[in-house]
Amino acid sequence: MKKFHFSCGNSTTDIVGLCAQVVADTRQEAVSKLRNALELSLGPLGAVPIHSEEPFVEYINVYINPDYIGASQIEEQERREQAD
């Protein structure tokens, strides 16, 4: 098994960034696992609500489309150490 680090977007140069690390045998399996995890976590609208303590902010949602995550967003991979 390997660890695959995804970097999607860039909050340094754009509005939103997302990163994730996925354990899988292949790059394509890592993509599939991440897409599946996001689809299960996000629900039908693909939104991540952010809570604000400010009374004048009614809501903040960040939207993620897992269909656009692919192997090209994998920055690095490393061997996962096996537990004895």
LINDA-V216331 format. One line per field, one symbol per residue. phi: phi as a letter, one per 30 degrees, with the letter a starting at -180 (. if undefined). burial: I if it has 9 or more other C-alpha atoms within 8 Angstrom, else O. Layout:
phi = ???
burial = ???
//
This chain:
phi = .bccccbbiaddcbdbbbbabbcadbddddddddedddddddidciccdcdbddddcdabbccbcddcdbdddddabbdddddd
burial = OIIIIIIIOIOOOOOOIIOOOIIIOOIOIIIOIIIOOIIOOIOOOIIIOOOOOOOOOOOIOOOOOIOOIIOOIIIOIOOOOOOO
//
